[in-house]
Amino acid sequence: MSLLAPPGLIDSERFRAFGPRHLQEISEKYGLSGEMREAVRLISQVLPFRVNEYVLSQLIDWERIPEDPIFQLVFPQPGMLDDNDMATLEKLSADRADKLLLRDAVKDIRSRLNPHPSGQMEHNVPTLDGERLAGVQHKYRETVLYFPGQGQTCHAYCTYCFRWAQFVGDADLKFSASGPDRLIAYLRRNPQVSDVLITGGDPMVMSTERLRSHIEPLLAVETVRTIRIGTKSVAYWPQRYVTDQDADDVLRLFEQVVASGRNLALMGHFSHPREFSTDIARQAVARVRATGALVYCQAPLIAHVNDDADTWAEMWRSELAAGAVPYYLFVERDTGPHEYFKVPLAKALGIFQSAYRQLPGLARTVRGPVMSTTPGKVVVDGVEETPEGRFFQLKLAQARNPALVGRSFRARYSTDAAWLDDLELDATVPADIAAAVRGTAGH
Ligand code: SF4
């Protein structure tokens, strides 16, 4: 059973993406200053920029820009690139400048922003009959990630996106599969895989018909028990589930997955409680839940966007009130404008713990702060005071090597460390964990 779309909203909005070419239009309508517009124009030559009318008109508080968290979430900001790079872009973007020099400069800046964090390109790509499986990653024993080719964009882009490199048109950096046939063959030979995470970009940018062509074949594989869809559509374009032309069809598709006996989980990316503040966003969650699908919520902790405990506590409470499950608070990955966004682990832990303490028991399903690293998901569990000094208590909540799952270890406390690589492991850390963490274990 699903909820009816609210009267008056049907067909009232059509999705339209805005990018660097529309900055003048955005400025005129929303009052972006000339200086800000120029900064966005320059930086968006390096980092992707995409927004839509819903985000512009319903989520951003234009009275509060540039500090407004949703503005920071989608508009490239001065400070994301260093002054020298900004000066180079400005010089080479001038009318009569050499376009080839500009292209090379952009390429050079991108290459210095660590476009493949945590070995994304080298690791985890499985093979079938000796050939690499395009658009598939098999990181954890029971879980496969699937990147359908038509779902490799989003309704808007997050300035901190760790997959930013795939949105800037460099074919080498793209993951995508044209169809599910080879994935299906792989799953039949790997019955230990129970979970398929369909991800992107955002798979929910696809029409229902396309999405169906990727999901239905999975239902024929008996060993697949859970289908997850990684998406920010509820935050960026809730119309997808309420008023889009095929909104009802997508809910029927979800019902079909649930009726097949599978668990369907929408892994919703929510960065700020404001994303839950509109009627249509709450309506979207209610409609998805009415299909029998579960909605889990996760996001990274990001300076300038959500780096305080009250914001997270409010967001988790809003998620719970909407019937969704708070799931992960991630540590921002070391890619893109990481210097601008990073929150040191010690501060991240303080924010997590302070927000967690404010929650009712049912919202304490959330875990964090979590680093999604090459060996697996490392949770910063706490700080330990010992006669030898202070340590971070760390735990592998998930691991590429199943023997490491659930195991704890520790590293020297630091106020500056913002990622696993910055930490000094303690001498007591077992050899197999140390080898995995330092990247010296065999893959
Ligand atoms: S919605 Fe997800 S994939 Fe898309 S830009 Fe944001 S973080 Fe990246």
Residues whose N, C-alpha, C, O or C-beta is under 5 A from the ligand:
A	BS01	SF4	C154 A156 Y157 C158 C161 G200 G201 K232
